[in-house]
Amino acid sequence: MSWQDPEIAAIASREDLARYLVSLAARLREGQIPTENPSTDAFIDAAGHWTKSMDGFFSNVLGKPAPDSPDWSTVAAIFRAALVYE
């Protein structure tokens, strides 16, 4: 997958995803990344809604269809999007 975010684009394995998520959590705790969904339930709800509507993101931003079978970088993108998706 060709992601605009170089961190997400570099994720190719489960280990890469694990490192990314740990780093993402640390940056959130340190206030380096803003979030619209600070509670767990709001975050999970946003992840679900973004996943359901990610066809639009893929079409409008990436210029390709959403994958039928997501890879590790797509999972990372879902987590990242859920921080700001309302």
N, CA, C and O atoms as a Maestro MAE file, in Angstrom:
{
 s_m_m2io_version
 :::
 2.0.0
}

f_m_ct {
 s_m_title
 :::
 protein
 m_atom[344] {
  # First column is atom index #
  i_m_mmod_type
  r_m_x_coord
  r_m_y_coord
  r_m_z_coord
  i_m_residue_number
  s_m_chain_name
  s_m_pdb_residue_name
  s_m_pdb_atom_name
  i_m_atomic_number
  :::
  1 25 0.851 -1.172 0.000 1 A "MET " " N  " 7
  2 3 0.000 0.000 0.000 1 A "MET " " CA " 6
  3 2 0.894 1.230 0.000 1 A "MET " " C  " 6
  4 15 1.941 1.246 0.646 1 A "MET " " O  " 8
  5 25 0.489 2.229 -0.705 2 A "SER " " N  " 7
  6 3 1.247 3.468 -0.809 2 A "SER " " CA " 6
  7 2 0.576 4.547 0.038 2 A "SER " " C  " 6
  8 15 -0.355 5.212 -0.416 2 A "SER " " O  " 8
  9 25 1.049 4.716 1.262 3 A "TRP " " N  " 7
  10 3 0.468 5.687 2.183 3 A "TRP " " CA " 6
  11 2 1.218 7.005 2.111 3 A "TRP " " C  " 6
  12 15 2.419 7.019 1.841 3 A "TRP " " O  " 8
  13 25 0.532 8.102 2.347 4 A "GLN " " N  " 7
  14 3 1.166 9.412 2.359 4 A "GLN " " CA " 6
  15 2 2.009 9.611 3.616 4 A "GLN " " C  " 6
  16 15 3.014 10.322 3.580 4 A "GLN " " O  " 8
  17 25 1.620 9.005 4.703 5 A "ASP " " N  " 7
  18 3 2.363 9.096 5.960 5 A "ASP " " CA " 6
  19 2 3.518 8.093 5.893 5 A "ASP " " C  " 6
  20 15 3.274 6.890 5.814 5 A "ASP " " O  " 8
  21 25 4.770 8.562 5.922 6 A "PRO " " N  " 7
  22 3 5.905 7.647 5.779 6 A "PRO " " CA " 6
  23 2 6.002 6.606 6.893 6 A "PRO " " C  " 6
  24 15 6.487 5.498 6.663 6 A "PRO " " O  " 8
  25 25 5.545 6.953 8.098 7 A "GLU " " N  " 7
  26 3 5.561 5.968 9.183 7 A "GLU " " CA " 6
  27 2 4.633 4.802 8.875 7 A "GLU " " C  " 6
  28 15 4.995 3.641 9.069 7 A "GLU " " O  " 8
  29 25 3.448 5.114 8.400 8 A "ILE " " N  " 7
  30 3 2.488 4.061 8.070 8 A "ILE " " CA " 6
  31 2 2.956 3.296 6.836 8 A "ILE " " C  " 6
  32 15 2.819 2.074 6.772 8 A "ILE " " O  " 8
  33 25 3.500 4.005 5.869 9 A "ALA " " N  " 7
  34 3 3.988 3.352 4.646 9 A "ALA " " CA " 6
  35 2 5.097 2.344 4.939 9 A "ALA " " C  " 6
  36 15 5.261 1.376 4.197 9 A "ALA " " O  " 8
  37 25 5.850 2.558 6.000 10 A "ALA " " N  " 7
  38 3 6.977 1.671 6.333 10 A "ALA " " CA " 6
  39 2 6.544 0.400 7.059 10 A "ALA " " C  " 6
  40 15 7.367 -0.490 7.277 10 A "ALA " " O  " 8
  41 25 5.288 0.297 7.432 11 A "ILE " " N  " 7
  42 3 4.815 -0.867 8.193 11 A "ILE " " CA " 6
  43 2 4.560 -2.031 7.240 11 A "ILE " " C  " 6
  44 15 3.697 -1.962 6.365 11 A "ILE " " O  " 8
  45 25 5.326 -3.097 7.429 12 A "ALA " " N  " 7
  46 3 5.215 -4.265 6.549 12 A "ALA " " CA " 6
  47 2 5.018 -5.571 7.314 12 A "ALA " " C  " 6
  48 15 4.784 -6.617 6.708 12 A "ALA " " O  " 8
  49 25 5.111 -5.515 8.643 13 A "SER " " N  " 7
  50 3 5.013 -6.752 9.419 13 A "SER " " CA " 6
  51 2 4.262 -6.498 10.721 13 A "SER " " C  " 6
  52 15 4.003 -5.356 11.099 13 A "SER " " O  " 8
  53 25 3.931 -7.556 11.372 14 A "ARG " " N  " 7
  54 3 3.268 -7.453 12.677 14 A "ARG " " CA " 6
  55 2 4.168 -6.720 13.666 14 A "ARG " " C  " 6
  56 15 3.688 -5.914 14.464 14 A "ARG " " O  " 8
  57 25 5.461 -6.994 13.614 15 A "GLU " " N  " 7
  58 3 6.415 -6.332 14.506 15 A "GLU " " CA " 6
  59 2 6.463 -4.830 14.236 15 A "GLU " " C  " 6
  60 15 6.523 -4.028 15.168 15 A "GLU " " O  " 8
  61 25 6.435 -4.453 12.947 16 A "ASP " " N  " 7
  62 3 6.405 -3.035 12.593 16 A "ASP " " CA " 6
  63 2 5.157 -2.370 13.172 16 A "ASP " " C  " 6
  64 15 5.231 -1.271 13.720 16 A "ASP " " O  " 8
  65 25 4.018 -3.040 13.048 17 A "LEU " " N  " 7
  66 3 2.768 -2.492 13.578 17 A "LEU " " CA " 6
  67 2 2.862 -2.339 15.091 17 A "LEU " " C  " 6
  68 15 2.456 -1.313 15.635 17 A "LEU " " O  " 8
  69 25 3.388 -3.341 15.766 18 A "ALA " " N  " 7
  70 3 3.508 -3.276 17.223 18 A "ALA " " CA " 6
  71 2 4.372 -2.083 17.639 18 A "ALA " " C  " 6
  72 15 4.007 -1.346 18.554 18 A "ALA " " O  " 8
  73 25 5.508 -1.890 16.976 19 A "ARG " " N  " 7
  74 3 6.379 -0.748 17.287 19 A "ARG " " CA " 6
  75 2 5.649 0.580 17.024 19 A "ARG " " C  " 6
  76 15 5.743 1.517 17.818 19 A "ARG " " O  " 8
  77 25 4.934 0.645 15.918 20 A "TYR " " N  " 7
  78 3 4.194 1.859 15.574 20 A "TYR " " CA " 6
  79 2 3.153 2.178 16.645 20 A "TYR " " C  " 6
  80 15 3.045 3.327 17.075 20 A "TYR " " O  " 8
  81 25 2.394 1.188 17.075 21 A "LEU " " N  " 7
  82 3 1.341 1.426 18.065 21 A "LEU " " CA " 6
  83 2 1.916 1.870 19.403 21 A "LEU " " C  " 6
  84 15 1.360 2.758 20.049 21 A "LEU " " O  " 8
  85 25 3.023 1.264 19.826 22 A "VAL " " N  " 7
  86 3 3.666 1.669 21.078 22 A "VAL " " CA " 6
  87 2 4.159 3.117 20.963 22 A "VAL " " C  " 6
  88 15 4.005 3.907 21.895 22 A "VAL " " O  " 8
  89 25 4.746 3.454 19.827 23 A "SER " " N  " 7
  90 3 5.215 4.820 19.595 23 A "SER " " CA " 6
  91 2 4.046 5.801 19.538 23 A "SER " " C  " 6
  92 15 4.126 6.900 20.086 23 A "SER " " O  " 8
  93 25 2.973 5.407 18.882 24 A "LEU " " N  " 7
  94 3 1.786 6.253 18.784 24 A "LEU " " CA " 6
  95 2 1.226 6.547 20.176 24 A "LEU " " C  " 6
  96 15 0.866 7.686 20.472 24 A "LEU " " O  " 8
  97 25 1.154 5.541 21.018 25 A "ALA " " N  " 7
  98 3 0.655 5.730 22.385 25 A "ALA " " CA " 6
  99 2 1.567 6.672 23.170 25 A "ALA " " C  " 6
  100 15 1.081 7.531 23.905 25 A "ALA " " O  " 8
  101 25 2.868 6.520 23.021 26 A "ALA " " N  " 7
  102 3 3.813 7.386 23.731 26 A "ALA " " CA " 6
  103 2 3.652 8.839 23.284 26 A "ALA " " C  " 6
  104 15 3.654 9.751 24.111 26 A "ALA " " O  " 8
  105 25 3.513 9.048 21.984 27 A "ARG " " N  " 7
  106 3 3.343 10.416 21.484 27 A "ARG " " CA " 6
  107 2 2.025 11.025 21.953 27 A "ARG " " C  " 6
  108 15 1.953 12.229 22.195 27 A "ARG " " O  " 8
  109 25 0.990 10.210 22.082 28 A "LEU " " N  " 7
  110 3 -0.284 10.709 22.625 28 A "LEU " " CA " 6
  111 2 -0.114 11.139 24.077 28 A "LEU " " C  " 6
  112 15 -0.561 12.217 24.468 28 A "LEU " " O  " 8
  113 25 0.535 10.290 24.875 29 A "ARG " " N  " 7
  114 3 0.759 10.614 26.291 29 A "ARG " " CA " 6
  115 2 1.561 11.899 26.445 29 A "ARG " " C  " 6
  116 15 1.330 12.675 27.373 29 A "ARG " " O  " 8
  117 25 2.500 12.119 25.537 30 A "GLU " " N  " 7
  118 3 3.372 13.295 25.605 30 A "GLU " " CA " 6
  119 2 2.722 14.536 24.989 30 A "GLU " " C  " 6
  120 15 3.313 15.616 25.010 30 A "GLU " " O  " 8
  121 25 1.523 14.392 24.447 31 A "GLY " " N  " 7
  122 3 0.814 15.513 23.858 31 A "GLY " " CA " 6
  123 2 1.324 15.927 22.488 31 A "GLY " " C  " 6
  124 15 1.048 17.040 22.039 31 A "GLY " " O  " 8
  125 25 2.064 15.054 21.816 32 A "GLN " " N  " 7
  126 3 2.618 15.367 20.502 32 A "GLN " " CA " 6
  127 2 1.603 15.191 19.375 32 A "GLN " " C  " 6
  128 15 1.774 15.735 18.284 32 A "GLN " " O  " 8
  129 25 0.546 14.428 19.647 33 A "ILE " " N  " 7
  130 3 -0.482 14.167 18.640 33 A "ILE " " CA " 6
  131 2 -1.831 14.548 19.241 33 A "ILE " " C  " 6
  132 15 -2.187 14.064 20.316 33 A "ILE " " O  " 8
  133 25 -2.585 15.411 18.560 34 A "PRO " " N  " 7
  134 3 -3.917 15.748 19.073 34 A "PRO " " CA " 6
  135 2 -4.897 14.603 18.806 34 A "PRO " " C  " 6
  136 15 -4.736 13.834 17.859 34 A "PRO " " O  " 8
  137 25 -5.899 14.512 19.651 35 A "THR " " N  " 7
  138 3 -6.932 13.506 19.433 35 A "THR " " CA " 6
  139 2 -8.305 14.094 19.720 35 A "THR " " C  " 6
  140 15 -8.497 14.856 20.667 35 A "THR " " O  " 8
  141 25 -9.236 13.720 18.884 36 A "GLU " " N  " 7
  142 3 -10.629 14.108 19.089 36 A "GLU " " CA " 6
  143 2 -11.354 13.068 19.940 36 A "GLU " " C  " 6
  144 15 -12.470 13.305 20.403 36 A "GLU " " O  " 8
  145 25 -10.717 11.918 20.143 37 A "ASN " " N  " 7
  146 3 -11.368 10.788 20.811 37 A "ASN " " CA " 6
  147 2 -10.516 10.277 21.967 37 A "ASN " " C  " 6
  148 15 -9.885 9.226 21.853 37 A "ASN " " O  " 8
  149 25 -10.493 11.010 23.082 38 A "PRO " " N  " 7
  150 3 -9.616 10.636 24.182 38 A "PRO " " CA " 6
  151 2 -10.083 9.449 25.024 38 A "PRO " " C  " 6
  152 15 -9.278 8.858 25.744 38 A "PRO " " O  " 8
  153 25 -11.360 9.089 24.951 39 A "SER " " N  " 7
  154 3 -11.818 7.933 25.730 39 A "SER " " CA " 6
  155 2 -11.748 6.672 24.867 39 A "SER " " C  " 6
  156 15 -11.804 6.743 23.639 39 A "SER " " O  " 8
  157 25 -11.627 5.544 25.513 40 A "THR " " N  " 7
  158 3 -11.514 4.274 24.792 40 A "THR " " CA " 6
  159 2 -12.728 4.014 23.929 40 A "THR " " C  " 6
  160 15 -12.590 3.618 22.772 40 A "THR " " O  " 8
  161 25 -13.924 4.230 24.474 41 A "ASP " " N  " 7
  162 3 -15.120 3.948 23.689 41 A "ASP " " CA " 6
  163 2 -15.244 4.891 22.494 41 A "ASP " " C  " 6
  164 15 -15.662 4.461 21.419 41 A "ASP " " O  " 8
  165 25 -14.891 6.162 22.657 42 A "ALA " " N  " 7
  166 3 -14.947 7.100 21.530 42 A "ALA " " CA " 6
  167 2 -13.928 6.712 20.456 42 A "ALA " " C  " 6
  168 15 -14.211 6.797 19.261 42 A "ALA " " O  " 8
  169 25 -12.752 6.288 20.889 43 A "PHE " " N  " 7
  170 3 -11.711 5.866 19.957 43 A "PHE " " CA " 6
  171 2 -12.151 4.638 19.157 43 A "PHE " " C  " 6
  172 15 -12.007 4.605 17.935 43 A "PHE " " O  " 8
  173 25 -12.683 3.637 19.843 44 A "ILE " " N  " 7
  174 3 -13.133 2.418 19.165 44 A "ILE " " CA " 6
  175 2 -14.298 2.725 18.227 44 A "ILE " " C  " 6
  176 15 -14.362 2.189 17.121 44 A "ILE " " O  " 8
  177 25 -15.205 3.574 18.658 45 A "ASP " " N  " 7
  178 3 -16.321 3.975 17.807 45 A "ASP " " CA " 6
  179 2 -15.807 4.675 16.543 45 A "ASP " " C  " 6
  180 15 -16.270 4.382 15.441 45 A "ASP " " O  " 8
  181 25 -14.866 5.585 16.701 46 A "ALA " " N  " 7
  182 3 -14.288 6.281 15.547 46 A "ALA " " CA " 6
  183 2 -13.570 5.311 14.619 46 A "ALA " " C  " 6
  184 15 -13.663 5.438 13.398 46 A "ALA " " O  " 8
  185 25 -12.853 4.340 15.188 47 A "ALA " " N  " 7
  186 3 -12.169 3.340 14.359 47 A "ALA " " CA " 6
  187 2 -13.176 2.552 13.536 47 A "ALA " " C  " 6
  188 15 -12.952 2.285 12.356 47 A "ALA " " O  " 8
  189 25 -14.274 2.185 14.158 48 A "GLY " " N  " 7
  190 3 -15.312 1.445 13.441 48 A "GLY " " CA " 6
  191 2 -15.951 2.263 12.336 48 A "GLY " " C  " 6
  192 15 -16.164 1.767 11.230 48 A "GLY " " O  " 8
  193 25 -16.258 3.517 12.634 49 A "HIS " " N  " 7
  194 3 -16.878 4.373 11.622 49 A "HIS " " CA " 6
  195 2 -15.911 4.678 10.477 49 A "HIS " " C  " 6
  196 15 -16.310 4.678 9.313 49 A "HIS " " O  " 8
  197 25 -14.640 4.939 10.802 50 A "TRP " " N  " 7
  198 3 -13.676 5.211 9.729 50 A "TRP " " CA " 6
  199 2 -13.489 3.978 8.849 50 A "TRP " " C  " 6
  200 15 -13.425 4.083 7.624 50 A "TRP " " O  " 8
  201 25 -13.403 2.818 9.480 51 A "THR " " N  " 7
  202 3 -13.240 1.573 8.720 51 A "THR " " CA " 6
  203 2 -14.426 1.363 7.784 51 A "THR " " C  " 6
  204 15 -14.259 0.965 6.631 51 A "THR " " O  " 8
  205 25 -15.616 1.633 8.291 52 A "LYS " " N  " 7
  206 3 -16.817 1.466 7.470 52 A "LYS " " CA " 6
  207 2 -16.823 2.423 6.279 52 A "LYS " " C  " 6
  208 15 -17.295 2.071 5.197 52 A "LYS " " O  " 8
  209 25 -16.299 3.631 6.479 53 A "SER " " N  " 7
  210 3 -16.353 4.633 5.408 53 A "SER " " CA " 6
  211 2 -15.008 4.869 4.727 53 A "SER " " C  " 6
  212 15 -14.850 5.862 4.016 53 A "SER " " O  " 8
  213 25 -14.041 3.983 4.927 54 A "MET " " N  " 7
  214 3 -12.711 4.225 4.365 54 A "MET " " CA " 6
  215 2 -12.668 4.130 2.841 54 A "MET " " C  " 6
  216 15 -11.667 4.507 2.233 54 A "MET " " O  " 8
  217 25 -13.728 3.636 2.219 55 A "ASP " " N  " 7
  218 3 -13.779 3.650 0.754 55 A "ASP " " CA " 6
  219 2 -13.591 5.070 0.228 55 A "ASP " " C  " 6
  220 15 -12.887 5.286 -0.759 55 A "ASP " " O  " 8
  221 25 -14.217 6.028 0.887 56 A "GLY " " N  " 7
  222 3 -14.088 7.420 0.479 56 A "GLY " " CA " 6
  223 2 -12.664 7.933 0.616 56 A "GLY " " C  " 6
  224 15 -12.176 8.644 -0.262 56 A "GLY " " O  " 8
  225 25 -11.987 7.578 1.715 57 A "PHE " " N  " 7
  226 3 -10.600 7.985 1.905 57 A "PHE " " CA " 6
  227 2 -9.717 7.404 0.808 57 A "PHE " " C  " 6
  228 15 -8.919 8.109 0.190 57 A "PHE " " O  " 8
  229 25 -9.875 6.126 0.587 58 A "PHE " " N  " 7
  230 3 -9.046 5.480 -0.434 58 A "PHE " " CA " 6
  231 2 -9.294 6.090 -1.806 58 A "PHE " " C  " 6
  232 15 -8.351 6.351 -2.553 58 A "PHE " " O  " 8
  233 25 -10.552 6.317 -2.137 59 A "SER " " N  " 7
  234 3 -10.900 6.863 -3.442 59 A "SER " " CA " 6
  235 2 -10.451 8.315 -3.590 59 A "SER " " C  " 6
  236 15 -9.821 8.676 -4.585 59 A "SER " " O  " 8
  237 25 -10.773 9.142 -2.607 60 A "ASN " " N  " 7
  238 3 -10.512 10.579 -2.705 60 A "ASN " " CA " 6
  239 2 -9.071 10.975 -2.406 60 A "ASN " " C  " 6
  240 15 -8.547 11.902 -3.024 60 A "ASN " " O  " 8
  241 25 -8.425 10.292 -1.474 61 A "VAL " " N  " 7
  242 3 -7.076 10.680 -1.055 61 A "VAL " " CA " 6
  243 2 -6.002 9.854 -1.746 61 A "VAL " " C  " 6
  244 15 -5.008 10.397 -2.229 61 A "VAL " " O  " 8
  245 25 -6.204 8.540 -1.793 62 A "LEU " " N  " 7
  246 3 -5.183 7.664 -2.367 62 A "LEU " " CA " 6
  247 2 -5.429 7.336 -3.836 62 A "LEU " " C  " 6
  248 15 -4.539 6.838 -4.525 62 A "LEU " " O  " 8
  249 25 -6.633 7.614 -4.307 63 A "GLY " " N  " 7
  250 3 -6.948 7.369 -5.713 63 A "GLY " " CA " 6
  251 2 -6.993 5.903 -6.096 63 A "GLY " " C  " 6
  252 15 -6.665 5.536 -7.224 63 A "GLY " " O  " 8
  253 25 -7.400 5.065 -5.152 64 A "LYS " " N  " 7
  254 3 -7.521 3.629 -5.417 64 A "LYS " " CA " 6
  255 2 -8.605 3.053 -4.523 64 A "LYS " " C  " 6
  256 15 -8.993 3.680 -3.537 64 A "LYS " " O  " 8
  257 25 -9.097 1.871 -4.854 65 A "PRO " " N  " 7
  258 3 -10.133 1.266 -4.015 65 A "PRO " " CA " 6
  259 2 -9.560 0.748 -2.695 65 A "PRO " " C  " 6
  260 15 -8.384 0.394 -2.603 65 A "PRO " " O  " 8
  261 25 -10.410 0.715 -1.690 66 A "ALA " " N  " 7
  262 3 -10.007 0.147 -0.398 66 A "ALA " " CA " 6
  263 2 -9.719 -1.340 -0.586 66 A "ALA " " C  " 6
  264 15 -10.393 -2.006 -1.371 66 A "ALA " " O  " 8
  265 25 -8.732 -1.861 0.123 67 A "PRO " " N  " 7
  266 3 -8.400 -3.275 -0.031 67 A "PRO " " CA " 6
  267 2 -9.462 -4.182 0.576 67 A "PRO " " C  " 6
  268 15 -10.065 -3.854 1.598 67 A "PRO " " O  " 8
  269 25 -9.681 -5.310 -0.057 68 A "ASP " " N  " 7
  270 3 -10.588 -6.315 0.507 68 A "ASP " " CA " 6
  271 2 -9.940 -7.001 1.708 68 A "ASP " " C  " 6
  272 15 -10.608 -7.336 2.686 68 A "ASP " " O  " 8
  273 25 -8.644 -7.198 1.614 69 A "SER " " N  " 7
  274 3 -7.868 -7.815 2.692 69 A "SER " " CA " 6
  275 2 -6.787 -6.833 3.120 69 A "SER " " C  " 6
  276 15 -5.765 -6.710 2.446 69 A "SER " " O  " 8
  277 25 -6.999 -6.134 4.230 70 A "PRO " " N  " 7
  278 3 -6.026 -5.123 4.638 70 A "PRO " " CA " 6
  279 2 -4.696 -5.738 5.069 70 A "PRO " " C  " 6
  280 15 -4.635 -6.873 5.542 70 A "PRO " " O  " 8
  281 25 -3.643 -4.956 4.892 71 A "ASP " " N  " 7
  282 3 -2.326 -5.381 5.360 71 A "ASP " " CA " 6
  283 2 -2.039 -4.677 6.694 71 A "ASP " " C  " 6
  284 15 -2.887 -3.951 7.213 71 A "ASP " " O  " 8
  285 25 -0.845 -4.897 7.239 72 A "TRP " " N  " 7
  286 3 -0.502 -4.333 8.545 72 A "TRP " " CA " 6
  287 2 -0.531 -2.811 8.521 72 A "TRP " " C  " 6
  288 15 -0.907 -2.187 9.513 72 A "TRP " " O  " 8
  289 25 -0.140 -2.203 7.406 73 A "SER " " N  " 7
  290 3 -0.150 -0.741 7.333 73 A "SER " " CA " 6
  291 2 -1.583 -0.193 7.352 73 A "SER " " C  " 6
  292 15 -1.820 0.895 7.877 73 A "SER " " O  " 8
  293 25 -2.521 -0.926 6.793 74 A "THR " " N  " 7
  294 3 -3.911 -0.488 6.831 74 A "THR " " CA " 6
  295 2 -4.445 -0.518 8.258 74 A "THR " " C  " 6
  296 15 -5.204 0.364 8.661 74 A "THR " " O  " 8
  297 25 -4.052 -1.525 9.014 75 A "VAL " " N  " 7
  298 3 -4.450 -1.589 10.427 75 A "VAL " " CA " 6
  299 2 -3.898 -0.370 11.170 75 A "VAL " " C  " 6
  300 15 -4.602 0.237 11.977 75 A "VAL " " O  " 8
  301 25 -2.644 -0.014 10.900 76 A "ALA " " N  " 7
  302 3 -2.051 1.178 11.515 76 A "ALA " " CA " 6
  303 2 -2.827 2.433 11.121 76 A "ALA " " C  " 6
  304 15 -3.064 3.306 11.957 76 A "ALA " " O  " 8
  305 25 -3.218 2.525 9.862 77 A "ALA " " N  " 7
  306 3 -3.968 3.687 9.390 77 A "ALA " " CA " 6
  307 2 -5.311 3.801 10.106 77 A "ALA " " C  " 6
  308 15 -5.764 4.908 10.394 77 A "ALA " " O  " 8
  309 25 -5.940 2.687 10.392 78 A "ILE " " N  " 7
  310 3 -7.218 2.700 11.122 78 A "ILE " " CA " 6
  311 2 -7.008 3.286 12.514 78 A "ILE " " C  " 6
  312 15 -7.791 4.124 12.961 78 A "ILE " " O  " 8
  313 25 -5.950 2.846 13.201 79 A "PHE " " N  " 7
  314 3 -5.653 3.386 14.533 79 A "PHE " " CA " 6
  315 2 -5.383 4.883 14.456 79 A "PHE " " C  " 6
  316 15 -5.893 5.654 15.270 79 A "PHE " " O  " 8
  317 25 -4.589 5.289 13.487 80 A "ARG " " N  " 7
  318 3 -4.222 6.705 13.355 80 A "ARG " " CA " 6
  319 2 -5.446 7.547 13.017 80 A "ARG " " C  " 6
  320 15 -5.628 8.626 13.579 80 A "ARG " " O  " 8
  321 25 -6.276 7.071 12.116 81 A "ALA " " N  " 7
  322 3 -7.467 7.823 11.728 81 A "ALA " " CA " 6
  323 2 -8.450 7.959 12.891 81 A "ALA " " C  " 6
  324 15 -9.120 8.983 13.027 81 A "ALA " " O  " 8
  325 25 -8.530 6.935 13.718 82 A "ALA " " N  " 7
  326 3 -9.479 6.947 14.830 82 A "ALA " " CA " 6
  327 2 -9.166 8.027 15.865 82 A "ALA " " C  " 6
  328 15 -10.027 8.384 16.670 82 A "ALA " " O  " 8
  329 25 -7.950 8.544 15.847 83 A "LEU " " N  " 7
  330 3 -7.617 9.605 16.781 83 A "LEU " " CA " 6
  331 2 -8.329 10.905 16.456 83 A "LEU " " C  " 6
  332 15 -8.618 11.697 17.352 83 A "LEU " " O  " 8
  333 25 -8.614 11.129 15.184 84 A "VAL " " N  " 7
  334 3 -9.187 12.412 14.781 84 A "VAL " " CA " 6
  335 2 -10.549 12.284 14.084 84 A "VAL " " C  " 6
  336 15 -11.224 13.291 13.870 84 A "VAL " " O  " 8
  337 25 -10.950 11.092 13.739 85 A "TYR " " N  " 7
  338 3 -12.222 10.898 13.038 85 A "TYR " " CA " 6
  339 2 -13.376 11.098 14.009 85 A "TYR " " C  " 6
  340 15 -13.396 10.506 15.088 85 A "TYR " " O  " 8
  341 25 -14.334 11.931 13.628 86 A "GLU " " N  " 7
  342 3 -15.487 12.178 14.504 86 A "GLU " " CA " 6
  343 2 -16.723 11.513 13.986 86 A "GLU " " C  " 6
  344 15 -17.784 11.618 14.600 86 A "GLU " " O  " 8
  :::
 }
 m_bond[343] {
  # First column is bond index #
  i_m_from
  i_m_to
  i_m_order
  :::
  1 1 2 1
  2 2 3 1
  3 3 4 2
  4 3 5 1
  5 5 6 1
  6 6 7 1
  7 7 8 2
  8 7 9 1
  9 9 10 1
  10 10 11 1
  11 11 12 2
  12 11 13 1
  13 13 14 1
  14 14 15 1
  15 15 16 2
  16 15 17 1
  17 17 18 1
  18 18 19 1
  19 19 20 2
  20 19 21 1
  21 21 22 1
  22 22 23 1
  23 23 24 2
  24 23 25 1
  25 25 26 1
  26 26 27 1
  27 27 28 2
  28 27 29 1
  29 29 30 1
  30 30 31 1
  31 31 32 2
  32 31 33 1
  33 33 34 1
  34 34 35 1
  35 35 36 2
  36 35 37 1
  37 37 38 1
  38 38 39 1
  39 39 40 2
  40 39 41 1
  41 41 42 1
  42 42 43 1
  43 43 44 2
  44 43 45 1
  45 45 46 1
  46 46 47 1
  47 47 48 2
  48 47 49 1
  49 49 50 1
  50 50 51 1
  51 51 52 2
  52 51 53 1
  53 53 54 1
  54 54 55 1
  55 55 56 2
  56 55 57 1
  57 57 58 1
  58 58 59 1
  59 59 60 2
  60 59 61 1
  61 61 62 1
  62 62 63 1
  63 63 64 2
  64 63 65 1
  65 65 66 1
  66 66 67 1
  67 67 68 2
  68 67 69 1
  69 69 70 1
  70 70 71 1
  71 71 72 2
  72 71 73 1
  73 73 74 1
  74 74 75 1
  75 75 76 2
  76 75 77 1
  77 77 78 1
  78 78 79 1
  79 79 80 2
  80 79 81 1
  81 81 82 1
  82 82 83 1
  83 83 84 2
  84 83 85 1
  85 85 86 1
  86 86 87 1
  87 87 88 2
  88 87 89 1
  89 89 90 1
  90 90 91 1
  91 91 92 2
  92 91 93 1
  93 93 94 1
  94 94 95 1
  95 95 96 2
  96 95 97 1
  97 97 98 1
  98 98 99 1
  99 99 100 2
  100 99 101 1
  101 101 102 1
  102 102 103 1
  103 103 104 2
  104 103 105 1
  105 105 106 1
  106 106 107 1
  107 107 108 2
  108 107 109 1
  109 109 110 1
  110 110 111 1
  111 111 112 2
  112 111 113 1
  113 113 114 1
  114 114 115 1
  115 115 116 2
  116 115 117 1
  117 117 118 1
  118 118 119 1
  119 119 120 2
  120 119 121 1
  121 121 122 1
  122 122 123 1
  123 123 124 2
  124 123 125 1
  125 125 126 1
  126 126 127 1
  127 127 128 2
  128 127 129 1
  129 129 130 1
  130 130 131 1
  131 131 132 2
  132 131 133 1
  133 133 134 1
  134 134 135 1
  135 135 136 2
  136 135 137 1
  137 137 138 1
  138 138 139 1
  139 139 140 2
  140 139 141 1
  141 141 142 1
  142 142 143 1
  143 143 144 2
  144 143 145 1
  145 145 146 1
  146 146 147 1
  147 147 148 2
  148 147 149 1
  149 149 150 1
  150 150 151 1
  151 151 152 2
  152 151 153 1
  153 153 154 1
  154 154 155 1
  155 155 156 2
  156 155 157 1
  157 157 158 1
  158 158 159 1
  159 159 160 2
  160 159 161 1
  161 161 162 1
  162 162 163 1
  163 163 164 2
  164 163 165 1
  165 165 166 1
  166 166 167 1
  167 167 168 2
  168 167 169 1
  169 169 170 1
  170 170 171 1
  171 171 172 2
  172 171 173 1
  173 173 174 1
  174 174 175 1
  175 175 176 2
  176 175 177 1
  177 177 178 1
  178 178 179 1
  179 179 180 2
  180 179 181 1
  181 181 182 1
  182 182 183 1
  183 183 184 2
  184 183 185 1
  185 185 186 1
  186 186 187 1
  187 187 188 2
  188 187 189 1
  189 189 190 1
  190 190 191 1
  191 191 192 2
  192 191 193 1
  193 193 194 1
  194 194 195 1
  195 195 196 2
  196 195 197 1
  197 197 198 1
  198 198 199 1
  199 199 200 2
  200 199 201 1
  201 201 202 1
  202 202 203 1
  203 203 204 2
  204 203 205 1
  205 205 206 1
  206 206 207 1
  207 207 208 2
  208 207 209 1
  209 209 210 1
  210 210 211 1
  211 211 212 2
  212 211 213 1
  213 213 214 1
  214 214 215 1
  215 215 216 2
  216 215 217 1
  217 217 218 1
  218 218 219 1
  219 219 220 2
  220 219 221 1
  221 221 222 1
  222 222 223 1
  223 223 224 2
  224 223 225 1
  225 225 226 1
  226 226 227 1
  227 227 228 2
  228 227 229 1
  229 229 230 1
  230 230 231 1
  231 231 232 2
  232 231 233 1
  233 233 234 1
  234 234 235 1
  235 235 236 2
  236 235 237 1
  237 237 238 1
  238 238 239 1
  239 239 240 2
  240 239 241 1
  241 241 242 1
  242 242 243 1
  243 243 244 2
  244 243 245 1
  245 245 246 1
  246 246 247 1
  247 247 248 2
  248 247 249 1
  249 249 250 1
  250 250 251 1
  251 251 252 2
  252 251 253 1
  253 253 254 1
  254 254 255 1
  255 255 256 2
  256 255 257 1
  257 257 258 1
  258 258 259 1
  259 259 260 2
  260 259 261 1
  261 261 262 1
  262 262 263 1
  263 263 264 2
  264 263 265 1
  265 265 266 1
  266 266 267 1
  267 267 268 2
  268 267 269 1
  269 269 270 1
  270 270 271 1
  271 271 272 2
  272 271 273 1
  273 273 274 1
  274 274 275 1
  275 275 276 2
  276 275 277 1
  277 277 278 1
  278 278 279 1
  279 279 280 2
  280 279 281 1
  281 281 282 1
  282 282 283 1
  283 283 284 2
  284 283 285 1
  285 285 286 1
  286 286 287 1
  287 287 288 2
  288 287 289 1
  289 289 290 1
  290 290 291 1
  291 291 292 2
  292 291 293 1
  293 293 294 1
  294 294 295 1
  295 295 296 2
  296 295 297 1
  297 297 298 1
  298 298 299 1
  299 299 300 2
  300 299 301 1
  301 301 302 1
  302 302 303 1
  303 303 304 2
  304 303 305 1
  305 305 306 1
  306 306 307 1
  307 307 308 2
  308 307 309 1
  309 309 310 1
  310 310 311 1
  311 311 312 2
  312 311 313 1
  313 313 314 1
  314 314 315 1
  315 315 316 2
  316 315 317 1
  317 317 318 1
  318 318 319 1
  319 319 320 2
  320 319 321 1
  321 321 322 1
  322 322 323 1
  323 323 324 2
  324 323 325 1
  325 325 326 1
  326 326 327 1
  327 327 328 2
  328 327 329 1
  329 329 330 1
  330 330 331 1
  331 331 332 2
  332 331 333 1
  333 333 334 1
  334 334 335 1
  335 335 336 2
  336 335 337 1
  337 337 338 1
  338 338 339 1
  339 339 340 2
  340 339 341 1
  341 341 342 1
  342 342 343 1
  343 343 344 2
  :::
 }
}
